[in-house]
Amino acid sequence: RDAGGRLQGFIARRIDSNRPKYSYSAHVDRDALFNLHAVKNVNAVYVTEGYFDALIATQRGITGVVATGFSALTVMMLEDLMNRGIKSLTLIPYNDVAGLRGAAASLEMAREKGVERFVLELPEQYKDLDEFMRHEGVKGFGKLAGQVKAAHAWEVQTLLSRRSNIKVRIKSANKSRTAQTYYISRGSQNR
């Protein structure tokens, strides 16, 4: 459906492991947020990657959940949210490398547009919101939503906890030379 709720087309998902995973009818706008028509009278949304994530959350009474269909927001998707008066978004990234990279890119784009940004991390054993909701339900989501992180805190934590051998360079005041270089390894207290 488009942002006004009018039927635009169909998205079909394969049930086997063959690719492509999704097929789209001719009039589906891939640059539009899925489930945006269900977002009404709110100034904050949850943004997830998968269509089923948004559907199951909405079906279970969680308001303001949209899906990108990609690992990251596009400029058009973010502008659509802003045009609807959305001032804050909470990303719920997939627990995989693409999901984390997409979340980081989305957060940066939203920062540049002045949108307030948060991240809701799923427990490691769940790949996505759909899987989490099937096991933990609305009550579990309510508890998880109480642990939302500001974007800057999530970015630093993710950088330090999921990367290893991070190279940090401290430049001189005039940026003409590197004054110090540190290597930080995951799990190491030493520099």
Number of C-alpha atoms within 10 A of each C-alpha: 18 16 17 9 11 9 11 12 13 12 11 10 12 11 8 7 7 8 9 8 11 12 12 13 11 10 10 16 14 13 15 20 28 27 20 23 15 18 19 11 11 13 15 20 20 20 26 31 26 20 20 18 21 26 18 18 23 17 9 11 10 15 18 22 28 28 26 21 18 17 23 25 25 18 13 12 19 19 14 17 22 17 10 15 13 19 18 19 23 23 29 24 27 23 17 13 12 14 20 19 15 20 25 21 16 20 25 16 17 21 13 8 14 12 19 16 20 20 25 22 21 20 12 10 9 15 15 23 26 19 16 19 18 11 11 14 15 16 10 12 18 12 11 15 15 9 13 16 17 14 22 14 12 17 17 10 12 13 13 16 12 10 12 14 13 13 10 11 13 12 13 11 9 6 9 8 11 11 11 10 12 13 13 17 16 15 9 9 7 9 9
